[in-house]
């Protein structure tokens, strides 16, 4: 494993420094934990390797193929600060992409190329909801920034790469609707998009760069406490 722990730890510490750590005075309904899954895709992206290799990769999401696409999110609504419609969340997403068959026709000797034990996206987000006391459904939008730690899998004539690496910065946007089932439980559906800047080391001292956009339609459940 060649994860640059120094850079990853520094960025993660910066994210967590602004994370929604709820004070003891926070009311129960201000906090929620959500889990979700869904259907995730990714458009083609240009791939550049420092040894001169340059090609366009076609990506498949295979959301329901193991390891599956999923996510976990913690949200703190700022009700006690007089801003009940504004929230902060920490969001982890196990997104993934596989190079399609057409990609290997452009890359002689490459037999394996994917990020499938996760692009592993961790973001800090601001969320705005339109909440009304007499209505069970609540639309919301959000945006944020964080890091990606992909599991890099590359097999080519010069060698093999298989391990977690620090990739770089990830941007996130989302929009959805939640529905309150009870005081403690709600369900939601949403669109979530991520733009990940990936720059990772691979075999023979080379570096691989690509920008991957993932688009997902999610369904999830939230517990309020």
C-alpha positions in Angstrom: 0.0 0.0 0.0 1.4 3.4 -1.0 -1.1 5.7 0.5 0.5 9.0 1.3 -0.7 9.1 4.9 0.7 12.6 5.6 -1.2 14.4 2.9 -4.4 12.3 3.5 -4.3 13.0 7.3 -3.7 16.7 6.8 -6.7 17.1 4.4 -8.9 14.8 6.6 -8.0 16.8 9.7 -8.9 20.0 7.9 -12.3 18.6 7.0 -13.0 17.2 10.4 -12.0 20.5 12.0 -15.2 22.0 10.5 -17.3 18.9 11.0 -20.8 18.9 12.6 -19.8 17.8 16.1 -23.0 18.3 18.0 -22.9 20.1 21.3 -24.5 18.6 24.4 -27.4 21.1 24.1 -28.4 19.9 20.6 -32.0 18.7 20.6 -32.7 15.1 19.5 -34.4 16.0 16.2 -31.3 18.0 15.1 -29.2 14.9 14.6 -29.6 12.2 12.1 -27.7 9.2 10.6 -28.5 8.1 7.1 -27.6 5.0 5.0 -28.2 4.8 1.3 -27.6 2.8 -1.9 -28.6 3.3 -5.5 -27.6 3.3 -9.1 -24.3 5.0 -10.0 -22.7 5.7 -13.3 -19.7 7.7 -14.7 -19.1 9.3 -18.1 -15.8 8.7 -20.0 -12.7 10.5 -18.8 -9.3 11.2 -20.2 -6.5 9.2 -18.6 -2.9 10.5 -18.6 0.1 8.5 -17.3 3.5 10.2 -16.8 5.3 7.7 -19.0 3.4 9.1 -22.0 0.3 6.8 -22.1 -2.8 8.9 -22.9 -6.3 7.4 -23.7 -10.0 7.9 -23.0 -11.5 5.4 -20.5 -15.1 4.3 -20.7 -16.5 3.6 -17.2 -19.1 1.2 -15.9 -20.6 1.6 -12.4 -21.9 -1.9 -11.8 -23.6 -0.6 -8.7 -25.1 -3.8 -7.6 -22.1 -6.0 -8.2 -19.9 -6.8 -5.2 -18.4 -4.7 -3.7 -21.7 -2.7 -3.9 -22.2 1.0 -4.2 -23.4 2.5 -0.9 -23.0 5.5 1.5 -23.3 6.7 5.1 -24.0 10.2 6.2 -24.3 12.1 9.5 -26.1 15.4 9.5 -26.5 18.1 12.2 -29.3 20.7 11.6 -28.5 24.1 13.2 -31.8 24.5 14.9 -30.3 25.6 18.2 -28.4 28.3 16.4 -31.6 29.7 15.0 -31.1 28.2 11.5 -33.4 25.2 11.4 -33.2 24.9 7.6 -29.4 24.7 7.4 -27.4 21.6 8.1 -23.8 20.3 8.0 -23.1 16.7 7.0 -20.1 14.3 6.8 -20.8 12.0 3.9 -18.8 8.8 3.0 -19.6 7.2 -0.3 -18.2 3.9 -1.6 -18.5 4.8 -5.3 -16.6 2.7 -8.0 -15.8 2.5 -11.7 -14.7 -0.3 -14.0 -13.0 0.3 -17.4 -15.2 -1.1 -20.2 -14.1 -3.5 -22.9 -13.6 -0.7 -25.4 -11.0 0.9 -23.2 -8.6 -2.1 -23.4 -8.7 -1.8 -27.2 -7.0 1.6 -26.9 -4.4 0.4 -24.4 -2.4 -2.5 -25.7 -1.2 -4.8 -22.9 -3.5 -3.3 -20.3 -5.7 -6.1 -18.9 -7.1 -4.7 -15.8 -8.1 -1.1 -14.8 -10.6 -0.1 -12.2 -11.3 1.6 -8.9 -13.7 -1.0 -7.4 -12.9 -1.4 -3.8 -14.1 2.2 -3.8 -13.3 5.6 -5.0 -13.9 6.1 -1.3 -15.2 9.7 -1.1 -15.3 11.6 2.2 -16.9 15.1 2.0 -18.1 17.9 4.3 -21.3 19.5 3.0 -23.6 22.3 3.7 -27.3 21.4 3.2 -30.4 23.6 2.9 -33.9 22.2 3.4 -37.4 23.7 2.9 -39.2 22.4 5.9 -42.8 23.1 6.9 -44.4 21.9 10.2 -47.6 20.7 8.5 -45.8 18.7 5.7 -44.1 15.3 5.9 -42.0 15.7 2.8 -39.0 18.1 2.8 -36.9 19.0 -0.3 -33.3 19.8 0.2 -30.1 20.7 -1.7 -26.4 20.5 -0.7 -22.9 21.0 -1.8 -19.5 20.2 -0.3 -15.8 19.4 -0.7 -13.6 16.6 0.5 -11.1 13.9 -0.4 -11.0 10.7 -2.4 -8.9 7.6 -1.5 -9.4 5.2 -4.4 -8.4 1.5 -4.5 -6.2 1.6 -7.6 -6.2 -1.6 -9.7 -4.0 -1.5 -12.9 -2.4 -4.4 -14.7 -0.2 -3.5 -17.7 3.0 -4.8 -19.4 5.3 -2.9 -17.0 3.7 -4.2 -13.8 0.7 -4.3 -11.5 -0.8 -1.8 -9.0 -3.2 -3.0 -6.4 -3.8 -0.8 -3.3 -5.3 2.3 -1.7 -3.8 5.6 -2.7 -4.6 9.2 -1.8 -6.2 10.6 -5.0 -6.9 14.3 -4.3 -9.9 16.6 -3.9 -13.6 15.7 -4.5 -16.5 18.1 -5.0 -20.0 17.1 -4.3 -23.6 18.3 -5.1 -26.9 16.8 -4.2 -30.6 17.4 -4.3 -33.4 15.3 -3.0 -36.7 14.9 -1.0 -37.1 13.2 2.4 -40.3 11.9 3.8 -41.0 11.7 7.6 -42.4 8.2 8.5 -42.3 8.8 12.2 -40.6 10.9 14.8 -37.5 8.8 14.6 -37.5 7.6 11.0 -37.5 9.1 7.5 -36.8 7.9 4.0 -35.3 9.9 1.1 -34.5 9.9 -2.6 -31.9 12.1 -4.1 -29.5 12.8 -7.0 -25.8 13.0 -5.9 -22.9 13.9 -8.1 -19.2 14.0 -7.4 -16.2 15.4 -9.3 -13.0 13.7 -8.2 -9.5 14.9 -9.2 -7.4 11.7 -9.1 -3.6 11.7 -9.2 -2.1 8.4 -8.0 1.2 6.5 -8.3 1.2 3.2 -10.2 3.9 0.7 -11.2 7.4 1.7 -12.4 7.3 5.0 -10.7 4.7 6.4 -13.0 1.7 8.6 -12.0 -1.8 8.2 -13.4 -4.2 11.2 -13.6 -7.8 11.4 -14.4 -10.9 13.3 -13.4 -13.9 11.1 -12.7 -17.5 12.3 -12.4 -19.9 10.0 -10.7 -23.7 10.4 -11.0 -26.0 8.5 -8.6 -29.7 8.2 -7.9 -29.9 7.2 -4.2 -32.6 5.8 -2.0 -32.0 5.8 1.8 -33.3 5.8 5.3 -32.5 8.1 8.2 -32.7 7.7 11.9 -33.3 10.9 14.0 -31.9 11.0 17.5 
